[in-house]
Amino acid sequence: MTANTEIFQLLPHLVIGVGIVLSVVIEISTKKSESILPWFTILIFVFAGAHSIINVYDYQILFGGMYAIGGVTAIFNFIFTIGAAIMVLNAVDYIKKSKMNFGEFYILVQSSVLGMMLMAGARDLFMIFIGLELMSICFYVLAGINRSRMGNTEAALKYFLLGAFATGFIVFGIALIYGTAKSTSIDQIVFAYEYFITDVLFLTGLALFVIGFLFKIAAFPFHMWVPDVYQGAATPVTGLMSTTGKAAAFSVLIIILSAVFTQNITNNFEILFAVIATLSMLYGSIVAIAQDNLKRMLAYSSIAHAGYMTIGLAAGNIESVSGIIFYLTAYAFMNLGAFGVIALIEGSNEENLDINSYSGLNSKSPILAGFMALFMFALAGIPPMAGFFGKYYVFVASIKADLTWLAIVGVFSSAISVYFYLRVVVYMYFKDSTSSIIIKNSFTGLLAVIISGLLVLVFGILPDTLFSIITSVLSY
């Protein structure tokens, strides 16, 4: 491969990397940086996302086998960049309203997305670690970027302490994997996976590595940070962490366990994933019922959705990988949309986050009520929304893996979750207003919600379009 070809393939990474440097220059050189940086950030994200999806079939391994571009990596890059672009649109007016309009906000978002992209394309354990740390450090700062709010500071501190603890598991796991495999190359580990997995030290290292990333996807019992962090962080930041951050962690789990998915090797973690999926689904769905704060309700919902996707890890077949990636794509946009509506209705001092604030919303803002209902239906998995097909593909994969009981638990959990999702719809359309909330107009915020809603509808009405791309690139 020529140098020019490599540069073309790496354009999304190069554009974002150069964009970060230029954003720093813009921030320190002009007082108008707060109005320039959001649109500059959106521009580079849209370019990177479009480039990734256009070249999705051009799969290549670069840098001596350390990094992959195209294929599944390109799909994940699309999720990261377009999801982040929607988040930035939503944040433009929100951070002004919340008095946290710092240029550093957009630089941190760009850096976190670059970290996610490094994780998704990594073919070496150290590349995964570099990407993870870049993403995590940016998230820690973003969670507490509004120093005037105690909730933000608390969220950042909890996330940092527990995140550092989980990173310790990952580093220790990498050490044990390297000690037994004598390599950090994922391709070499996957090639000889059947031989390595018989070594107790390798199995222990891999288990520690997996546990560290179960924390990142917010699966039970590694979920303890989620409710407080999601509630305390700025709403657009919460949307980013719960969607693209979760997708990045799942991309690593898919990479490190690719031998199980593609070579019909025994899944040693089947029982672990099945138990975690069951507990995550039931715990997240049941506890969410008792929540009146919508951000906290969506936090517990996020735990349940992590459980649904973990069913795919337990199934351990190629169909489950397709299901997980489709689910992640659908979940990213329906959750970003839901947090987008919350950000528009939220007051300047974190008011209007209670479900009672949404009483009679249809009479005050029919458009926001309609989109919020759409996202609630999608998250509940009601057909023909994208959320339904995400669950469908994962459940079918588990049945093919003779884990029918796990699919049944998933259906049961979905039935429970319908209550707290539709509860929001009932309040918006069938309850009289109990508060005089004033919804400030935000063109960019509404645009973010509309784009999210359209993507949820497209993936729901035409699921085969995305699913066929996923299945075709997985054959590489």
C-alpha positions as CSV (number, residue, x, y, z in Angstrom):
1,M,0.0,0.0,0.0
2,T,1.4,3.4,-1.0
3,A,1.8,6.3,1.5
4,N,-0.9,8.3,-0.3
5,T,-3.4,5.4,0.0
6,E,-2.7,5.1,3.7
7,I,-3.2,8.8,4.3
8,F,-6.5,8.6,2.4
9,Q,-7.7,5.7,4.6
10,L,-6.7,7.5,7.8
11,L,-8.3,10.8,6.8
12,P,-11.0,10.6,9.5
13,H,-8.4,10.2,12.2
14,L,-6.1,12.8,10.7
15,V,-8.9,15.4,10.3
16,I,-10.0,15.0,13.9
17,G,-6.4,15.0,15.1
18,V,-5.5,18.2,13.1
19,G,-8.9,19.6,14.2
20,I,-8.0,19.3,17.8
21,V,-4.8,21.2,17.3
22,L,-6.6,23.9,15.2
23,S,-9.3,24.1,17.9
24,V,-6.7,24.8,20.5
25,V,-5.2,27.6,18.3
26,I,-8.7,29.1,17.7
27,E,-9.4,29.0,21.5
28,I,-6.3,30.9,22.4
29,S,-6.3,33.3,19.5
30,T,-9.8,34.7,19.3
31,K,-12.5,35.8,21.7
32,K,-15.1,34.4,19.3
33,S,-14.0,30.8,19.8
34,E,-17.2,29.8,21.6
35,S,-19.2,30.6,18.5
36,I,-16.7,29.2,16.0
37,L,-15.7,25.9,17.6
38,P,-19.1,24.2,17.7
39,W,-19.6,24.5,13.9
40,F,-16.0,23.6,13.3
41,T,-16.4,20.5,15.5
42,I,-19.6,19.5,13.7
43,L,-17.9,19.9,10.3
44,I,-15.0,17.6,11.1
45,F,-17.3,15.0,12.7
46,V,-19.6,14.9,9.7
47,F,-16.7,14.6,7.3
48,A,-15.1,11.8,9.4
49,G,-18.5,9.9,9.6
50,A,-19.2,10.3,5.9
51,H,-15.7,9.2,4.9
52,S,-15.9,6.1,7.2
53,I,-19.3,4.9,5.9
54,I,-18.4,5.6,2.3
55,N,-15.2,3.5,2.6
56,V,-16.8,0.8,4.9
57,Y,-15.8,-2.0,2.5
58,D,-12.2,-1.0,2.2
59,Y,-10.7,-3.0,5.0
60,Q,-7.0,-2.6,5.7
61,I,-4.5,-3.4,8.4
62,L,-1.9,-0.6,8.9
63,F,1.2,0.1,11.0
64,G,2.6,-3.4,11.0
65,G,-0.7,-5.0,12.1
66,M,-1.4,-2.6,15.0
67,Y,-4.4,-0.8,13.5
68,A,-7.4,-1.6,11.3
69,I,-9.5,0.7,9.1
70,G,-12.7,0.0,7.2
71,G,-15.1,-2.8,7.9
72,V,-16.6,-3.0,11.4
73,T,-14.2,-0.2,12.5
74,A,-15.8,2.1,10.0
75,I,-19.3,1.4,11.3
76,F,-18.2,2.2,14.8
77,N,-16.5,5.4,13.6
78,F,-19.8,6.4,12.1
79,I,-21.5,5.9,15.4
80,F,-18.9,7.9,17.3
81,T,-18.6,10.8,14.9
82,I,-22.3,11.3,13.9
83,G,-23.4,10.7,17.5
84,A,-20.9,13.3,18.8
85,A,-22.0,15.7,16.0
86,I,-25.6,15.4,17.2
87,M,-24.4,15.9,20.8
88,V,-22.6,19.1,19.9
89,L,-25.6,20.5,18.1
90,N,-27.6,19.8,21.2
91,A,-25.0,21.4,23.5
92,V,-24.6,24.7,21.6
93,D,-27.4,26.5,23.5
94,Y,-27.4,24.2,26.5
95,I,-23.9,25.2,27.6
96,K,-24.7,28.9,27.2
97,K,-27.9,28.4,29.3
98,S,-25.9,26.5,31.9
99,K,-23.1,29.1,32.0
100,M,-20.4,26.6,31.0
101,N,-19.7,28.0,27.5
102,F,-16.0,27.1,27.4
103,G,-14.1,26.5,24.2
104,E,-12.4,23.6,26.0
105,F,-15.7,21.7,25.9
106,Y,-15.5,21.1,22.2
107,I,-11.8,20.3,22.3
108,L,-12.5,17.6,24.9
109,V,-15.4,16.2,22.8
110,Q,-13.1,15.9,19.8
111,S,-10.3,14.2,21.8
112,S,-12.8,11.7,23.4
113,V,-14.0,10.7,19.9
114,L,-10.5,10.2,18.7
115,G,-9.9,7.9,21.7
116,M,-13.0,5.9,20.8
117,M,-11.8,5.6,17.2
118,L,-8.5,4.3,18.4
119,M,-10.2,1.7,20.5
120,A,-12.5,0.5,17.7
121,G,-9.6,0.0,15.2
122,A,-7.0,-1.3,17.6
123,R,-5.3,-4.6,16.8
124,D,-2.9,-4.3,19.7
125,L,-3.6,-4.3,23.4
126,F,-1.6,-1.1,24.0
127,M,-3.5,0.7,21.2
128,I,-6.7,-0.2,23.1
129,F,-5.3,1.2,26.3
130,I,-4.1,4.4,24.7
131,G,-7.6,5.0,23.2
132,L,-9.3,4.0,26.4
133,E,-7.3,6.5,28.5
134,L,-7.8,9.3,25.9
135,M,-11.6,8.8,26.0
136,S,-11.8,8.3,29.7
137,I,-9.8,11.3,30.8
138,C,-11.9,13.5,28.5
139,F,-15.1,12.1,30.0
140,Y,-13.9,12.7,33.5
141,V,-13.3,16.4,32.7
142,L,-16.5,16.7,30.7
143,A,-18.5,15.2,33.6
144,G,-17.3,18.0,35.9
145,I,-16.7,20.9,33.5
146,N,-19.3,23.1,35.2
147,R,-17.5,23.7,38.5
148,S,-20.3,25.9,39.8
149,R,-22.5,22.9,40.3
150,M,-21.9,20.5,43.1
151,G,-23.6,17.7,41.2
152,N,-21.1,18.0,38.3
153,T,-18.1,17.9,40.7
154,E,-19.5,14.9,42.5
155,A,-20.2,13.1,39.2
156,A,-16.6,13.8,37.9
157,L,-15.0,12.6,41.2
158,K,-17.1,9.4,41.4
159,Y,-16.5,8.6,37.7
160,F,-12.7,9.3,38.0
161,L,-12.2,7.1,41.1
162,L,-14.2,4.2,39.9
163,G,-13.0,4.5,36.4
164,A,-9.4,4.4,37.6
165,F,-10.2,1.3,39.6
166,A,-11.6,-0.4,36.5
167,T,-8.6,0.6,34.5
168,G,-6.4,-1.2,37.0
169,F,-8.3,-4.4,36.2
170,I,-7.6,-3.8,32.5
171,V,-3.9,-3.1,32.9
172,F,-3.4,-6.2,35.1
173,G,-5.3,-8.2,32.6
174,I,-3.1,-7.0,29.8
175,A,0.0,-7.9,31.9
176,L,-1.2,-11.5,32.4
177,I,-2.2,-11.8,28.7
178,Y,1.2,-10.6,27.6
179,G,3.0,-12.8,30.1
180,T,1.4,-15.9,28.7
181,A,0.9,-15.0,25.0
182,K,4.3,-13.3,24.7
183,S,2.7,-10.7,22.5
184,T,0.3,-7.8,22.6
185,S,-0.9,-8.3,19.0
186,I,-4.6,-9.1,19.0
187,D,-4.3,-11.0,15.7
188,Q,-1.7,-13.3,17.1
189,I,-3.7,-13.9,20.3
190,V,-6.8,-14.6,18.2
191,F,-4.9,-16.9,15.9
192,A,-3.7,-19.1,18.8
193,Y,-6.7,-18.4,21.1
194,E,-7.7,-22.1,21.4
195,Y,-4.2,-22.9,22.7
196,F,-3.9,-19.9,25.0
197,I,-7.3,-20.4,26.6
198,T,-6.1,-23.6,28.3
199,D,-3.6,-21.6,30.3
200,V,-5.0,-20.5,33.7
201,L,-3.0,-17.3,33.7
202,F,-4.2,-16.3,30.2
203,L,-7.8,-17.0,31.2
204,T,-7.4,-15.0,34.4
205,G,-5.9,-12.1,32.4
206,L,-8.6,-12.2,29.8
207,A,-11.3,-12.3,32.6
208,L,-9.8,-9.2,34.3
209,F,-9.6,-7.4,30.9
210,V,-13.3,-8.3,30.2
211,I,-14.4,-7.2,33.7
212,G,-12.7,-3.8,33.3
213,F,-14.7,-3.2,30.1
214,L,-17.9,-4.5,31.7
215,F,-17.5,-1.5,34.0
216,K,-17.3,0.8,30.9
217,I,-20.5,-0.6,29.4
218,A,-22.3,-0.1,32.8
219,A,-23.3,-3.8,33.3
220,F,-24.4,-5.1,36.6
221,P,-22.7,-5.4,39.1
222,F,-20.2,-2.9,37.7
223,H,-22.9,-0.2,37.4
224,M,-22.6,1.6,40.7
225,W,-21.2,4.8,39.2
226,V,-23.9,5.2,36.5
227,P,-27.0,6.7,38.3
228,D,-25.0,9.5,40.1
229,V,-22.7,10.3,37.2
230,Y,-25.5,10.4,34.6
231,Q,-27.6,12.6,36.8
232,G,-24.8,14.9,37.9
233,A,-23.1,15.5,34.5
234,A,-24.4,18.0,32.0
235,T,-27.2,16.4,30.0
236,P,-25.5,16.5,26.5
237,V,-22.4,15.0,28.1
238,T,-24.5,12.2,29.7
239,G,-26.0,11.5,26.3
240,L,-22.5,11.1,24.8
241,M,-21.2,8.9,27.6
242,S,-24.2,6.6,27.6
243,T,-24.1,6.0,23.8
244,T,-20.7,6.4,22.0
245,G,-18.8,5.6,25.2
246,K,-20.7,2.3,25.6
247,A,-20.3,1.6,21.9
248,A,-16.5,2.0,22.2
249,A,-16.3,-0.4,25.1
250,F,-18.4,-3.0,23.2
251,S,-16.1,-2.6,20.2
252,V,-13.2,-3.7,22.3
253,L,-15.0,-6.7,23.7
254,I,-16.0,-7.8,20.2
255,I,-12.3,-7.5,19.1
256,I,-10.8,-9.4,22.0
257,L,-13.3,-12.2,21.8
258,S,-13.4,-12.3,17.9
259,A,-11.9,-15.9,18.0
260,V,-15.1,-17.1,19.8
261,F,-17.4,-15.3,17.3
262,T,-15.6,-16.4,14.1
263,Q,-13.8,-19.7,14.8
264,N,-16.6,-21.7,16.6
265,I,-14.3,-22.0,19.7
266,T,-15.9,-22.7,23.0
267,N,-17.1,-19.5,24.8
268,N,-15.5,-19.8,28.2
269,F,-17.3,-16.7,29.3
270,E,-20.8,-17.9,28.3
271,I,-22.0,-18.4,31.9
272,L,-20.4,-15.1,33.1
273,F,-22.0,-13.1,30.3
274,A,-25.4,-14.9,30.7
275,V,-25.5,-14.1,34.4
276,I,-24.4,-10.5,33.9
277,A,-26.9,-10.0,31.1
278,T,-29.8,-11.4,33.2
279,L,-28.9,-9.3,36.3
280,S,-28.4,-6.2,34.3
281,M,-31.7,-6.5,32.4
282,L,-33.8,-7.2,35.5
283,Y,-32.0,-4.8,37.8
284,G,-32.0,-1.9,35.4
285,S,-35.7,-2.4,34.4
286,I,-37.0,-2.9,37.9
287,V,-35.1,-0.1,39.6
288,A,-35.9,2.3,36.7
289,I,-39.6,2.0,37.6
290,A,-39.1,3.8,40.9
291,Q,-37.2,6.8,39.4
292,D,-38.9,10.2,39.0
293,N,-35.8,12.0,37.7
294,L,-35.7,11.3,34.0
295,K,-31.9,11.4,33.7
296,R,-31.7,8.8,36.6
297,M,-34.4,6.7,34.9
298,L,-32.4,6.7,31.7
299,A,-29.3,5.8,33.7
300,Y,-31.0,2.6,35.0
301,S,-32.4,2.0,31.5
302,S,-28.8,2.2,30.2
303,I,-27.9,-0.7,32.6
304,A,-30.8,-2.8,31.2
305,H,-29.8,-2.1,27.6
306,A,-26.2,-3.1,28.4
307,G,-27.7,-6.4,29.6
308,Y,-29.6,-6.9,26.3
309,M,-26.4,-6.4,24.3
310,T,-24.4,-8.7,26.7
311,I,-26.8,-11.4,25.6
312,G,-24.9,-11.2,22.3
313,L,-21.6,-11.7,24.0
314,A,-23.0,-14.8,25.8
315,A,-24.3,-16.2,22.5
316,G,-20.8,-16.0,21.0
317,N,-21.7,-16.4,17.3
318,I,-21.3,-14.2,14.3
319,E,-25.1,-13.4,14.2
320,S,-24.8,-12.0,17.8
321,V,-22.0,-9.6,16.7
322,S,-24.2,-8.2,13.9
323,G,-27.0,-7.9,16.4
324,I,-24.9,-6.1,19.0
325,I,-23.6,-3.6,16.4
326,F,-27.1,-2.9,15.1
327,Y,-28.4,-2.5,18.6
328,L,-25.5,-0.1,19.5
329,T,-26.3,2.0,16.4
330,A,-30.0,2.2,17.1
331,Y,-29.5,2.8,20.9
332,A,-27.0,5.6,20.2
333,F,-29.5,7.8,18.3
334,M,-32.6,7.0,20.3
335,N,-30.8,7.7,23.6
336,L,-29.1,10.9,22.2
337,G,-32.6,12.0,21.1
338,A,-34.1,11.4,24.5
339,F,-31.3,13.3,26.2
340,G,-31.7,16.0,23.6
341,V,-35.3,16.6,24.5
342,I,-34.4,16.7,28.2
343,A,-31.7,19.2,27.5
344,L,-34.1,21.5,25.7
345,I,-36.7,21.4,28.6
346,E,-34.2,21.5,31.4
347,G,-33.9,24.9,33.2
348,S,-30.7,26.9,33.7
349,N,-30.3,25.5,37.2
350,E,-31.2,21.8,36.6
351,E,-34.9,22.4,36.9
352,N,-37.6,20.4,35.0
353,L,-35.8,17.1,35.2
354,D,-38.6,15.5,37.2
355,I,-41.3,13.5,35.3
356,N,-44.0,15.8,36.7
357,S,-42.4,18.6,34.7
358,Y,-43.5,16.8,31.6
359,S,-47.2,16.8,32.5
360,G,-49.2,18.3,29.7
361,L,-46.1,18.8,27.5
362,N,-48.1,18.1,24.4
363,S,-50.1,21.4,24.9
364,K,-46.9,23.4,25.4
365,S,-44.7,21.9,22.7
366,P,-46.3,19.3,20.5
367,I,-43.1,18.8,18.5
368,L,-40.9,17.9,21.6
369,A,-43.7,15.7,23.1
370,G,-44.0,13.9,19.8
371,F,-40.2,13.2,19.5
372,M,-40.0,12.2,23.2
373,A,-42.8,9.7,22.6
374,L,-40.9,8.4,19.6
375,F,-37.7,7.9,21.6
376,M,-39.6,6.3,24.5
377,F,-41.3,3.8,22.1
378,A,-38.0,3.0,20.5
379,L,-36.2,2.5,23.8
380,A,-39.1,0.2,24.9
381,G,-38.6,-1.9,21.8
382,I,-42.0,-1.4,20.3
383,P,-42.1,-2.2,16.5
384,P,-41.4,-0.8,14.0
385,M,-38.9,1.3,15.9
386,A,-35.1,0.6,15.6
387,G,-35.0,-0.5,19.2
388,F,-37.3,-3.5,18.5
389,F,-35.0,-4.8,15.7
390,G,-31.9,-4.4,17.9
391,K,-33.4,-6.7,20.5
392,Y,-34.8,-9.0,17.9
393,Y,-31.4,-9.6,16.2
394,V,-29.8,-10.3,19.6
395,F,-32.5,-12.6,20.8
396,V,-32.4,-14.6,17.6
397,A,-28.7,-15.0,18.0
398,S,-29.1,-16.3,21.5
399,I,-31.7,-18.8,20.4
400,K,-29.3,-20.1,17.7
401,A,-26.7,-20.5,20.5
402,D,-29.2,-22.7,22.5
403,L,-29.7,-19.9,25.0
404,T,-33.4,-19.6,24.6
405,W,-34.0,-19.0,28.3
406,L,-31.8,-15.9,28.1
407,A,-34.0,-14.6,25.2
408,I,-37.1,-15.2,27.3
409,V,-35.6,-13.3,30.2
410,G,-34.9,-10.5,27.8
411,V,-38.5,-10.4,26.6
412,F,-39.7,-10.4,30.2
413,S,-37.4,-7.5,31.0
414,S,-38.6,-5.6,27.9
415,A,-42.1,-6.1,29.1
416,I,-41.2,-4.5,32.5
417,S,-39.4,-1.6,30.8
418,V,-42.5,-0.7,28.8
419,Y,-44.1,0.6,32.0
420,F,-41.5,3.3,32.8
421,Y,-41.1,4.4,29.2
422,L,-44.8,4.7,28.5
423,R,-45.2,6.4,31.9
424,V,-43.4,9.4,30.3
425,V,-45.8,9.4,27.3
426,V,-48.8,9.2,29.7
427,Y,-47.6,12.3,31.6
428,M,-47.0,14.2,28.4
429,Y,-50.4,13.5,26.8
430,F,-52.8,12.5,29.5
431,K,-51.8,14.6,32.6
432,D,-52.6,18.2,33.2
433,S,-49.7,20.5,33.6
434,T,-48.6,21.1,37.2
435,S,-45.8,23.6,36.5
436,S,-45.3,26.7,34.3
437,I,-42.1,25.7,32.6
438,I,-40.8,28.0,29.8
439,I,-39.1,26.2,26.9
440,K,-36.5,28.4,25.3
441,N,-36.2,28.1,21.6
442,S,-33.1,26.4,20.4
443,F,-32.7,25.8,16.6
444,T,-29.6,23.7,17.0
445,G,-31.1,21.6,19.9
446,L,-34.3,21.0,17.9
447,L,-32.2,20.1,14.9
448,A,-30.3,17.5,16.9
449,V,-33.6,16.0,18.1
450,I,-35.0,15.9,14.6
451,I,-31.9,14.2,13.1
452,S,-31.9,11.6,15.9
453,G,-35.6,10.9,15.4
454,L,-35.2,10.5,11.6
455,L,-32.3,8.1,12.0
456,V,-34.4,6.0,14.6
457,L,-37.3,5.9,12.1
458,V,-35.0,5.0,9.1
459,F,-33.3,2.2,11.0
460,G,-36.7,0.9,12.2
461,I,-38.5,1.0,8.9
462,L,-35.5,-0.2,6.8
463,P,-33.5,-2.3,9.3
464,D,-32.1,-4.5,6.5
465,T,-30.2,-1.6,5.0
466,L,-27.9,-1.3,8.0
467,F,-28.0,-4.9,9.0
468,S,-26.9,-6.1,5.5
469,I,-23.9,-3.7,5.6
470,I,-22.9,-5.0,9.1
471,T,-23.2,-8.7,8.1
472,S,-21.2,-8.1,4.8
473,V,-18.3,-6.4,6.5
474,L,-18.1,-9.1,9.2
475,S,-17.2,-11.6,6.6
476,Y,-13.7,-9.9,6.2
